[in-house]
Amino acid sequence: NDREDYRGFADDLEGYLSIRGIDEEDRKISILCSQLQGSARIAYDKMFPANSNILTFNGRVNALYDHYIPAETIQRLRFDFNNMVQGPQESPRDFAG
């Protein structure tokens, strides 16, 4: 699922950049581009041509997030999470998994 994959990808990328102490915009964008593959890279190239007005790393990550995970999906995920109920015989590990 592209939506779940992108959410995990974005979290992992942010963690990597933070751990490495990388905060230069150009370098973060370069790393982002180097990690995108297949349809994600094609979507990125269409969204951000050379003359794109979205120049920041966070702007690009957020635009990709909106592309892969629209607001309706986030609302559904929140609803599902908030309505989870642990069964009487269900262990915490099984419930959280």
C-alpha positions in Angstrom: 0.0 0.0 0.0 1.6 3.3 -1.2 -0.1 5.3 1.6 1.4 3.1 4.4 4.7 2.9 2.7 5.0 6.6 2.3 4.1 7.3 6.0 6.8 4.9 7.1 9.2 6.2 4.6 8.7 9.8 5.7 9.1 8.9 9.3 12.3 6.9 8.6 13.7 9.7 6.5 13.0 12.3 9.2 14.6 10.1 11.8 17.7 9.5 9.7 18.2 13.2 9.0 17.8 14.0 12.7 20.2 11.4 13.9 22.8 12.5 11.3 22.3 16.2 12.2 21.5 17.1 8.6 19.7 20.4 8.4 20.8 22.0 5.1 17.7 22.2 2.8 19.6 21.3 -0.3 21.1 18.2 1.2 17.8 17.0 2.7 16.1 17.5 -0.7 18.9 15.6 -2.4 18.6 12.7 0.1 14.8 12.7 -0.4 15.2 12.5 -4.1 17.9 9.8 -3.9 15.6 7.5 -1.8 12.4 7.8 -4.0 12.0 4.9 -6.5 9.5 3.8 -9.1 6.1 5.5 -9.1 7.1 7.6 -6.1 9.9 9.2 -8.0 7.7 9.7 -11.1 5.1 11.5 -8.9 7.9 13.6 -7.3 9.3 14.7 -10.6 5.8 15.7 -11.8 5.0 17.6 -8.6 8.4 19.3 -8.4 9.8 20.2 -11.8 13.0 22.2 -11.9 11.0 25.5 -11.7 8.9 24.3 -8.7 7.8 27.0 -6.3 7.9 24.5 -3.4 11.5 24.8 -2.5 11.8 23.6 1.1 12.3 20.1 2.2 9.3 20.2 4.6 7.1 21.7 1.8 8.0 18.8 -0.5 7.5 16.1 2.2 4.1 17.6 3.1 3.0 17.8 -0.5 3.9 14.2 -1.0 2.2 13.3 2.3 -1.0 15.0 1.0 -0.7 13.2 -2.3 -0.3 9.7 -0.7 -2.3 10.2 2.4 -5.3 12.6 1.8 -7.2 14.1 4.8 -10.0 11.6 4.4 -7.6 8.7 5.0 -6.2 10.4 8.1 -9.7 10.9 9.5 -10.5 7.2 8.9 -7.3 6.1 10.6 -8.0 8.3 13.6 -11.6 7.0 13.8 -10.4 3.4 13.6 -7.8 4.1 16.3 -10.2 5.9 18.6 -12.7 3.1 18.3 -10.4 0.2 19.0 -11.5 -2.0 22.0 -9.3 -4.6 23.7 -11.1 -7.9 24.0 -11.4 -9.5 27.5 -9.0 -12.3 26.6 -6.8 -10.3 24.3 -3.3 -9.7 25.5 -1.9 -6.1 25.3 0.6 -7.3 22.7 -2.1 -8.8 20.5 -4.3 -5.7 21.0 -1.5 -3.3 20.0 -0.3 -5.5 17.0 
